[in-house]
Amino acid sequence: MRDLLKVGETCSALAPAWSGVIVDADDYYRSLADAIESARAYVLIAGWQLESSVWMRRRDEDEDRPRTFREIVRAAVTRNPELRIYVLAWDWSSVYALDREWATSDKLRSAGRGRLRFLYDANHAPGASHHEKFAIVDGHTAWLGGIDISEHRWDQRSHVDQNPMRFDGKGALYLPYHDVQSVVRGPVVRHLVEHFVDRWVAAGGEPMVLVPEPIPESAPFAHMPLGHGPVAITRTRGATVVPMREPVREIRALYERALQRAERFVYIESQYVTARVIVEALADRMRDRSRGRLEIVVIVPWCLEGRMEKAAIEGPQRIALSVLARIAEENGHAMGVFSPCVPRKADSEGPCPTYVHSKLMIVDDRFLTLGSANATNRSMGLDTELNLAWAAEDEHDDVARGIHALRVSLMAEHTGVTPEEAIRDLSRVEGIVDRLCALAANEPRRLYRPRLDPDQAIADQGPMDDLFASIGDPETAAFDEGLFEEILERPHGIVARVVTALQSVAGARG
């Protein structure tokens, strides 16, 4: 699997680090808060959504400590007058006006006492968004994944239906929420610093020279350590005219090659699954009768958030997953699509869905990628996305053991089984789909299986859904996802020629 990580093809950098994975935002927020307060030189934070009022510490033992993001920033710069904090956030669309904190930049600058710089980033491809979510402290430790410092992201791994600590900025409780964040410490972080600085300058910030502090000798906190070894940085970036930049599709290439190489098992955990490259790569692999049988597990939310998401994603996702399930059945593979939920205290109300926001893929328990990229066409070619990736030499090294432990732990979280039961029932990939189906049939139910029927899914997809999606959703391209993918695959077509001409004109004007 190690040869999947090729600089210039599937990744932009490959360097060593101590690394691991933190599951859900409770421990991630607490780890990041501690690191910000103890930072010696600088903190870099980039996000699709950033809000100053988010409670990063919510446990009883943290009662006497700074709790919100804004309070933690103030405490950090008060303790260390030499500290500098740089925050880069997507210059979000007005469509989100009712869902975002207002004047975040002013609130954080005030808390930073002149030592926090904040930029809104609008430098991206037309119709795109900056979707990356990462933080760096002192140039030696970084956290990267799907978790923004924003409302409705915090939860604990138990995902109980009514957690009094799971509240938003208005004090209202919200439903269980699942996500993952990686942590790395070592030389690979220097490449992430360079990436941040590049984005900072492109967004209008002044160039920075950030010298890393000495790397701590200990590994960073993680629920699932991945040992010490090479970590790859892999990106998506749509083409831009000013400044002229070629598109970057490393994540797309990595997903495609990893799925083509799958021998026994694929595990996808994602908020959305609609990307054509993923559907076609899996379909081609399953249709290859010279290869062995696959077990494919897909974890997605039971229902999507909001009308725009439902219109833009829900129909295409049902079609994509239904088609893959039919191909799996026709070619002797096992595929299961599952949505996690938790029992409610009042049984009569039915199960409480856990919203899956993670963006993660594991292949053969030897390859892992996670980050900000959803399994959508946008994340494969339009938005700015940032993932990390690990590939094991063999099934016995630290990376492979860590990936295996992460996969089993995630399945245990979603099914509600004990650690002992997880080791017994979920470790082996052979027959894993049948075992998960059996667990989904148990009461109280922790897994639901959406009905998959491609003909019915196509019939249910109404034309008004596509119309609303193209008009109302700033995270959806101004044309159908399928058409967007066709344009990517035809670089010499009329659209590509127009973009090339615009780039030439921009270059001639300096």
C-alpha positions in Angstrom: 0.0 0.0 0.0 2.9 2.4 0.6 3.3 3.0 -3.1 -0.1 4.7 -3.2 1.5 7.8 -1.7 3.4 9.5 -4.6 4.4 13.1 -4.3 3.1 15.0 -7.3 0.4 12.5 -8.1 -1.6 11.5 -5.0 -0.1 13.9 -2.5 1.9 17.2 -2.2 4.2 16.1 0.6 5.3 13.0 2.4 7.2 13.3 5.7 7.5 11.5 9.0 5.5 12.3 12.1 4.0 10.8 15.3 0.4 10.6 14.4 -3.0 9.4 15.6 -6.8 9.9 15.4 -9.1 11.6 17.9 -12.7 10.6 17.6 -15.4 13.2 18.2 -15.0 16.8 19.2 -14.9 16.6 23.0 -11.3 15.4 23.3 -10.2 17.3 20.2 -11.4 20.6 21.5 -9.9 20.0 24.9 -6.5 19.0 23.4 -6.5 22.0 21.1 -7.5 24.4 23.9 -4.6 23.1 26.1 -2.2 23.5 23.2 -3.3 27.0 22.4 -2.8 28.1 26.1 0.6 26.6 26.3 1.8 27.7 22.8 5.2 29.4 22.8 5.4 31.2 19.5 2.3 31.0 17.2 -1.0 29.3 16.5 -2.5 28.9 13.0 -6.2 28.0 12.6 -8.1 27.6 9.3 -11.7 26.6 8.9 -14.8 26.6 6.8 -16.7 27.8 9.8 -15.2 29.5 12.9 -17.1 31.0 15.8 -15.7 32.6 18.9 -18.4 31.6 21.4 -18.0 27.8 21.0 -17.4 26.0 24.3 -14.2 24.0 23.9 -14.2 22.8 27.5 -17.5 21.4 28.9 -16.6 18.9 31.6 -17.1 19.6 35.3 -13.4 19.4 36.0 -12.9 22.3 33.6 -15.2 24.6 35.6 -12.4 27.0 36.7 -10.7 27.2 33.3 -11.4 29.3 30.2 -14.1 27.5 28.3 -15.0 29.3 25.1 -12.7 29.7 22.1 -12.7 33.5 22.7 -11.8 33.0 26.4 -9.0 30.6 25.6 -7.5 33.0 23.1 -7.5 35.8 25.7 -5.9 33.5 28.3 -3.2 32.4 25.9 -2.1 35.9 24.8 -2.3 37.1 28.5 0.0 34.3 29.6 2.4 34.7 26.8 2.9 38.3 25.4 5.1 36.9 22.6 2.4 34.7 21.2 0.9 35.4 17.8 -2.4 33.8 16.5 -3.5 33.8 12.9 -7.0 32.8 12.0 -8.2 32.2 8.4 -11.9 31.6 7.7 -13.9 31.1 4.6 -15.6 34.3 3.5 -19.0 32.6 3.7 -22.0 33.1 1.5 -24.9 35.3 2.7 -27.1 32.2 2.4 -25.6 31.2 5.8 -26.4 34.5 7.4 -28.9 33.0 9.9 -26.6 30.1 10.8 -23.4 31.9 11.6 -22.0 34.0 14.4 -21.8 37.6 13.4 -18.7 39.8 13.9 -16.5 36.8 14.7 -13.4 38.6 13.5 -14.0 41.6 15.8 -14.7 39.3 18.8 -11.5 37.3 18.3 -9.4 40.4 17.6 -10.6 42.0 20.8 -9.8 38.8 22.7 -6.3 38.6 21.1 -5.4 42.1 22.4 -3.6 43.1 19.2 -1.8 39.8 18.8 -4.5 37.9 16.8 -4.8 38.5 13.0 -8.0 37.4 11.3 -8.6 37.1 7.5 -11.7 36.1 5.6 -10.6 34.0 2.6 -12.5 34.5 -0.7 -9.6 33.4 -3.0 -10.8 30.2 -4.6 -12.3 28.9 -7.8 -15.6 30.5 -8.8 -18.5 28.8 -7.0 -16.2 27.0 -4.6 -15.7 27.3 -0.9 -12.6 26.9 1.4 -13.5 23.8 3.2 -10.3 22.9 5.0 -10.3 22.5 8.8 -6.9 22.4 10.6 -4.9 24.0 13.4 -1.2 24.2 14.0 0.7 25.1 17.2 4.4 26.2 17.2 5.1 24.5 13.8 5.4 21.0 15.4 1.9 19.8 16.1 -1.2 19.9 13.9 -4.8 18.7 14.0 -6.6 18.1 10.7 -10.0 16.6 9.8 -13.6 17.3 9.5 -14.2 19.3 12.8 -14.5 23.1 12.6 -14.4 25.2 15.8 -18.1 26.0 15.4 -21.6 25.4 16.8 -23.2 22.0 16.7 -19.9 20.1 16.3 -19.2 19.1 19.9 -20.1 15.6 21.2 -18.8 12.7 23.2 -18.3 9.1 21.9 -21.3 7.8 23.8 -23.7 10.0 21.7 -26.5 9.8 24.2 -29.8 11.2 23.0 -30.0 13.9 25.7 -26.6 15.2 26.8 -26.9 18.4 28.8 -23.4 19.4 27.7 -24.3 19.2 24.0 -25.7 22.7 23.6 -25.3 25.5 21.0 -24.6 29.2 21.5 -28.3 29.8 22.3 -28.3 27.2 25.0 -30.5 24.8 22.9 -29.6 21.1 22.9 -29.0 19.4 19.6 -28.8 15.8 18.3 -25.7 13.5 18.6 -22.9 14.4 16.2 -20.0 12.2 15.0 -16.7 13.3 13.4 -12.9 12.5 13.5 -9.8 14.6 13.6 -6.2 13.5 13.0 -3.2 14.7 15.0 0.4 14.8 13.8 3.7 15.9 15.4 6.9 16.1 13.5 8.5 17.2 10.2 5.3 16.8 8.2 3.8 19.8 10.1 6.3 22.1 8.4 4.6 21.4 5.1 1.2 22.2 6.6 2.7 25.5 7.9 3.8 26.3 4.3 0.3 25.4 3.1 -1.3 27.8 5.6 1.1 30.6 4.7 0.4 30.1 1.0 -3.3 30.4 1.6 -2.8 33.4 4.0 -0.9 35.4 1.3 -3.4 34.4 -1.4 -6.2 35.8 0.8 -4.5 39.1 1.1 -2.3 38.6 4.2 1.3 39.7 4.5 4.0 37.0 3.9 5.1 35.4 7.1 8.3 33.6 8.2 7.3 31.1 10.9 10.2 29.2 12.5 9.1 26.0 14.2 9.8 25.4 17.9 11.6 22.2 18.9 9.5 19.1 18.4 8.4 17.6 21.8 9.8 14.1 22.4 6.4 12.6 23.3 3.7 11.6 20.9 0.5 13.7 20.9 -2.7 12.6 22.5 -4.8 10.4 20.3 -7.5 7.8 20.9 -5.9 5.6 18.2 -2.2 6.1 17.8 -0.7 5.4 14.3 2.9 5.2 15.4 5.8 7.0 13.8 6.2 7.0 10.1 5.5 8.7 6.8 2.3 10.9 6.6 1.0 12.3 3.3 -0.6 15.6 2.7 -3.2 15.4 -0.1 -5.3 18.3 -1.5 -8.1 19.5 -3.7 -8.1 22.9 -5.3 -10.2 24.2 -8.2 -8.5 26.2 -10.9 -8.3 30.0 -10.4 -7.7 32.8 -12.9 -6.4 35.5 -10.4 -3.9 34.3 -9.4 -3.5 31.8 -12.1 -3.4 28.4 -10.5 -3.8 25.0 -12.1 -6.3 22.6 -10.5 -5.1 20.2 -7.8 -6.9 16.8 -7.6 -4.6 14.7 -5.4 -7.5 13.5 -3.2 -9.4 12.3 -6.2 -6.4 10.4 -7.5 -5.7 8.8 -4.1 -9.3 7.6 -3.7 -9.4 6.2 -7.1 -6.1 4.3 -6.8 -6.8 3.0 -3.3 -10.2 1.6 -4.4 -8.7 0.0 -7.5 -6.1 -1.7 -5.2 -8.7 -3.0 -2.7 -8.2 -6.7 -2.1 -10.7 -7.6 0.7 -12.3 -4.7 2.4 -13.5 -1.0 2.0 -14.8 1.1 4.8 -16.2 4.6 4.0 -17.5 6.9 6.6 -18.8 10.2 5.1 -21.4 12.9 5.4 -22.1 12.4 1.7 -21.3 9.7 -0.9 -22.0 10.9 -4.5 -18.6 11.3 -6.2 -18.5 9.7 -9.6 -14.8 8.8 -9.3 -15.7 6.7 -6.1 -18.8 5.1 -7.6 -17.0 4.2 -10.8 -13.8 2.9 -9.1 -15.8 0.7 -6.8 -18.0 -0.5 -9.6 -15.0 -1.4 -11.8 -13.3 -3.2 -9.0 -16.4 -5.3 -8.2 -17.0 -6.2 -11.9 -13.4 -7.5 -12.2 -14.1 -11.3 -11.8 -10.3 -12.0 -11.6 -10.1 -10.3 -8.2 -11.3 -11.6 -4.8 -14.5 -10.9 -3.0 -14.9 -7.5 -1.3 -16.7 -6.6 1.9 -17.8 -3.0 1.6 -19.2 -1.0 4.6 -20.6 2.5 4.1 -21.6 4.7 7.1 -23.7 7.8 6.2 -26.2 9.9 8.2 -29.8 8.6 8.4 -31.0 12.0 7.2 -29.3 15.1 6.0 -29.4 18.5 7.6 -31.5 21.2 6.0 -33.5 21.6 2.8 -30.6 22.6 0.7 -28.6 19.5 1.5 -31.6 17.3 1.0 -32.2 18.8 -2.5 -28.6 18.8 -3.6 -27.4 15.5 -2.2 -30.1 13.1 -0.9 -31.4 12.0 -4.3 -28.0 11.5 -6.0 -26.7 9.7 -2.9 -29.6 7.2 -2.8 -29.0 6.5 -6.5 -25.2 6.1 -6.2 -25.4 3.7 -3.2 -28.3 1.8 -4.7 -26.4 1.2 -7.9 -23.3 0.1 -6.0 -25.4 -2.3 -3.9 -26.9 -3.9 -7.0 -23.5 -4.3 -8.7 -22.1 -5.9 -5.5 -25.0 -8.4 -5.4 -24.6 -9.2 -9.1 -20.9 -9.9 -8.8 -20.8 -11.8 -5.5 -19.5 -9.1 -3.2 -21.0 -8.0 0.2 -22.0 -4.4 0.6 -23.8 -2.8 3.6 -24.9 0.8 4.0 -25.6 1.8 7.6 -26.7 4.9 9.6 -25.9 5.1 13.3 -28.5 6.0 15.9 -28.9 5.8 19.7 -31.8 4.7 21.8 -34.0 7.5 23.3 -34.9 7.6 27.0 -38.6 7.6 25.8 -38.8 4.4 23.7 -42.0 5.5 22.1 -40.2 8.3 20.2 -38.1 5.9 18.2 -34.3 6.0 17.8 -32.3 9.2 17.8 -30.0 9.5 14.7 -26.3 10.3 15.2 -25.3 12.8 12.5 -22.2 11.5 10.6 -20.0 14.4 9.6 -16.7 12.5 9.2 -14.8 12.1 5.9 -12.8 8.9 6.1 -11.9 5.9 4.1 -10.0 2.7 5.1 -8.9 0.0 2.6 -7.8 -3.5 3.7 -7.0 -2.2 7.2 -3.7 -1.0 5.7 -4.7 2.4 4.1 -6.4 5.4 5.7 -7.2 8.9 4.5 -9.2 11.4 6.5 -9.7 15.2 6.4 -12.1 17.8 5.1 -13.0 16.1 1.8 -16.5 14.7 1.5 -17.0 11.8 -1.0 -18.6 14.3 -3.5 -17.6 15.7 -6.9 -17.1 19.1 -5.4 -14.6 17.8 -2.8 -12.8 15.9 -5.6 -12.3 18.9 -7.9 -13.7 22.3 -6.9 -13.5 23.3 -3.2 -10.2 23.6 -1.4 -9.8 20.4 0.7 -7.0 19.0 2.8 -6.6 15.4 3.9 -3.9 13.3 5.4 -3.1 9.7 4.4 -1.3 6.7 5.8 -0.3 3.5 4.1 1.2 0.5 5.8 4.1 -1.6 4.5 2.4 -4.8 5.9 -0.3 -5.8 8.2 2.0 -6.1 11.2 3.5 -2.6 11.4 2.4 0.2 13.7 0.3 2.0 11.0 -1.6 -1.1 10.1 -2.3 -2.0 13.7 -3.5 1.6 14.3 -5.7 1.6 11.3 -7.2 -1.7 12.3 -7.8 -0.5 15.9 -9.4 2.7 14.6 -11.8 0.8 12.3 -12.9 -1.6 15.0 -13.3 1.3 17.5 -15.5 3.2 15.0 -17.7 0.2 14.4 -18.0 -0.4 18.1 -19.1 3.2 18.6 -21.7 2.9 15.9 -23.1 -0.4 17.1 -22.9 0.2 20.8 -21.0 -3.1 21.5 -18.5 -3.4 24.3 -14.8 -3.4 23.6 -14.6 -7.2 24.2 -17.5 -7.8 21.8 -15.9 -5.5 19.2 -12.6 -7.5 19.3 -14.6 -10.8 19.0 -17.2 -9.8 16.4 -15.7 -6.9 14.4 -12.0 -7.5 14.1 -12.2 -9.9 11.1 -13.2 -8.3 7.8 -14.5 -11.6 6.4 -18.2 -11.7 6.9 -18.3 -8.2 8.5 -21.3 -7.0 6.5 -23.4 -9.9 7.7 -22.3 -9.4 11.3 -23.2 -5.7 11.1 -26.6 -6.5 9.5 -27.2 -8.9 12.4 -26.3 -6.2 14.9 -28.6 -3.8 13.1 -31.5 -6.2 13.7 -30.9 -6.2 17.5 -32.9 -4.1 19.9 -32.4 -1.5 21.0 -31.3 -0.6 17.5 -28.0 1.3 17.0 -27.8 0.9 13.2 -30.4 1.5 10.5 -30.2 0.3 7.0 -31.6 2.7 4.4 -33.7 1.0 1.6 -31.6 0.8 -1.5 -33.4 0.5 -4.9 -31.8 2.4 -7.9 -35.0 2.4 -10.0 -37.1 3.8 -7.1 -34.3 6.3 -6.2 -34.3 7.6 -9.7 -38.0 7.8 -9.9 -38.1 9.7 -6.5 -35.5 12.3 -7.7 -37.7 15.2 -8.8 -36.6 18.0 -11.2 -37.4 20.7 -8.6 -34.7 19.2 -6.3 -32.1 19.9 -9.0 -33.4 23.4 -9.6 -33.4 24.3 -5.9 -30.0 22.8 -5.4 -28.4 24.8 -8.3 -30.0 28.1 -7.2 -30.1 27.9 -3.4 -27.0 26.1 -2.2 -23.7 28.0 -2.3 -21.9 24.7 -1.7 -23.3 23.2 -4.8 -21.8 24.1 -8.2 -23.9 26.1 -10.6 -24.4 23.0 -12.6 -25.3 19.4 -11.9 -22.6 17.3 -10.2 -22.6 14.9 -13.1 -21.9 17.7 -15.6 -19.2 19.0 -13.3 -17.5 15.6 -13.4 -17.8 15.5 -17.2 -16.0 18.8 -17.4 -13.2 17.5 -15.2 -12.8 14.5 -17.5 -12.7 16.5 -20.7 -9.8 19.0 -20.1 -9.7 19.9 -23.8 -13.4 20.7 -24.1 -15.0 24.1 -24.6 -15.1 25.0 -20.9 -11.5 24.2 -20.4 -10.6 26.3 -23.5 -12.5 29.3 -22.0 -10.7 29.0 -18.7 -7.3 28.7 -20.4 -8.1 31.9 -22.5 -9.0 33.8 -19.3 -5.8 32.7 -17.6 -3.8 33.9 -20.6 -5.5 37.3 -20.5 -4.9 37.6 -16.7 -1.3 36.6 -17.2 -0.8 39.2 -20.0 -2.1 41.9 -17.7 0.4 41.0 -15.0 
